[in-house]
Amino acid sequence: MLKHRPTCGEFQQYVLAMRYYLLLAALMFVASTTAGYGYSALNPEFSAELTSELSSRFGILVELPPPLLMLRIFIQNSALSFFAMILGIIFAIVPILFIIYNGFIIGAVIYTVSQEHGVMLILINILPHGVIEIPMILLSAAIGIRLGQETIKKLLSKGNVKKELTKGLEIYAFWILPLLFIAAAIETALII
């Protein structure tokens, strides 16, 4: 199905064409992260409960051998990004909820970790892989938002969902996936 591998220049052009969708995704992410941080600051019991739940859910992962841990992180991030993108066809609802939910959770975790260990630990643990992972996840969601817009246009006889889906899948397969793999490798190296 995917016959064309977008070049670096084509990837840059695509990202530039997606700039408004990316900006929207980034603004939603920052707003929801801020909301999660603020809500946790006002409700420390929520923060403690969330931290406990996340520790029990993901604590087992740290015990995995590094290659399996990396594979698990990669599969999880790539699957979530894929579904946020593809399910955007349903009027962009899923990618928007995906961004808001994850931003809120990240904000709550940032608050908790910063209270217990300081901001430097957050920067050391998030920045090395986050500078790759977060933009790729936001790009996937932005593609989903654009697909949702094309679906609405199609209902009005103006959109081209197939063309947008094909282009989005090419970008996902040849650019987003490899970069998420690199981010997973960096994240695993930080954990072990």
N, C-alpha and C positions, 0 to 999 in steps of 0.2 A: 504494500500500500504506500509506504513512504519511500519514494524513489529519489528524492532530492535531498542532499545533505547541504544545509545552508552554510555558506562560507562565513568567515569572521565578519566580513563587510556586510553580508546580508543579515547576520545576526544583529549587528549594530543598527542597521537600518530598521529592522523589525522592532527593536527596543525603542528606537527613536519614534517610530510610528505609534508605539504603545504608550508613549510618555504620559498622556492624560489618564489612562487606565492605571498605569503604575503609580502616578501621583495620587490618584484616588485610593488605591490599595494601601500605599504608604501612609497617607493621612488617617485612614481608618485604623491601621495597625498602631500608629503612634497614639491616636486618641484612645483606643481600647487598652493599650498598654498603660497609659497614664491613668485611665479609669480603674484598671486592676490594681495598680500601685496605690492609688488614693483610697479605694474601697478597703484594701488590706490594712492601710494605715488607720482607717476609722474603725475597722472591725478585726482586731488582732486574732479573735477566735476563728474567723474564716481563714485567715492566713495560716494559722497553726494546723487547722483541719486539712487544708489543701496540701500543705507540706507533708503531713503524715500520710495522706492518701497517695501522693506522688512518690514518696519514699518507699512505701510498701509495693507500689505497682512497678517502679523502675529499679528498686534496689537489687532485685534478682539479676537484672541485666548486667550489672557491674561484675558479677561473678562469672560471666561468660568469657571464654577465651577471646583475646583481642580480634581475631578474624571474624568470629561469629558476632561479636558485639558490633563491629563495623558493618557487617552485613545487615544486622537487625536495624541499626540506625538508618542505613541507606534505604532499606526496603520500606521502613515506616515513613520516612520523609518523602520518598519518591511516590509511594502509593497515595499518601494524603494530598500531595501536590497534584497528582494525576486526577484524582477524583474531584478536587476543587476546580480543576480546569474543565474537565469533561462535563461535570454536572452544572457548570455555568450555563449550559444550554437551556436549563430550566429557569429562564429569566434572571440569571446571575445571582439567585438567592443563595446557593450553596457556597460559592467563593466569598461572598460578603460575610456570611455567618462564620465561615472558616477563619477569616482574618480577624473578625471581632472576638470570637471565642479564644483563639490562640493568643492574640494580643493581651486579652484580659488575664489569662492564666500566666503568661510571661510577666506581666506587670506585678501580679501577686507574688510570684516566685522571686522577682527582683527585690521587692520590698522585704520579704522574709530573709533572704540571703544577705542583703545589705545590712539588716538589723543585727544579724548574728555574726557575720564575718567581714562586713565592710564592702565598699564599692569596688575596691581593687580586685577582690576575688571574682566578682562578677565579670569585670573587664578581662581578666586573665582567662576565664573559662568560656566566655561567650564570643569575644571579638575574633579570635583566630579562625574559628569555623563560621561564626555568624555573619562575617562580611561576605561570605559566599552563599551560605544557606538561606539567610533571610531574603536577600534579593531574588534568589531563584524561586523561593516559595511565593513571594509577592508577585513575581512575573507569572507564575502558574495561575495564581488567583486573578491577576489582571487579564490573562488570556480568557479565563472563565467568564469574567465580567463582560469582556468584548463579545464572546460567544452569546451571552445572554442578550446583549444589545442587538446582535445580528438576528437572533430568534425573534425578537420583537419586531424588527424591521421586516423579517420574512413574513410575519403575520400580516404586515401591511403591504406585502408584495414588493419589498425593496431590498431585503437582505440577502446575503450569500453565506449561509451557515456552513455549507460544505467547504467552500474556499477557506474560510476562517479556521475551521476545524482542522483541515489538512495542514495549513501553515502552522497552526498552534502545535499540532502533533509533531511536525518536523522539528520545530524549535525545542519542544520538550525532549524528543528522542535524542537529538544530536547535540544539544547544548545544556539544557536543564539537568538531565540525568547524569551526564559526566561530571558536571560541577557539583551536584549533590553527592556524588560518590567521593569526590575530593574532600568536600566538607565533612562527610562521615569519617573519612580516614583521619582528618585533622582532629575531629572531636574525639575519636577513639584514642588517639595518641595523648590527648590531654587527660583522659579519664584513667588510663593505665599508669 
